Amino acid sequence: MNPGTMDRRVTIRQRTQTGTDELNVPVFEMVDLTTLWAQRTDLAGAERVAAGQPFASTTAVFKFWYFEGLLATDEIESDGQIFDIRGIKILGHYEAYEVTAEAQS
């Protein structure tokens, strides 16, 4: 993987239990896990109508160096958009990730 193509600064956010409420139900928040350089390739965009409301979605592939702890339930923040991870592929022998993610607005 060519480091020169990693031209986007992204933040990986992970769902973390931050406490419990008055009924002892766990409370979760998205917490920044790490910020790193990544390559982003937009694959597709779509506009739809659901429940009478228009919304758009963007699918993108992110490539970045491997680190321990990435989960399929994590989010990627890139250029002000929040992407939900849809698939994780490990490249090489734990050298890098190729992550497919989708953002909705």
Protein Blocks (a to p, Z undefined) as FASTA:
>chain_A
ZZklmmcccdddddddfbdcfkopacdddddfbdcddddddfbdcdddeehiacdddddd
ddddddehiafkbccdeehiacddfbdcdehjhkbccddddddZZ
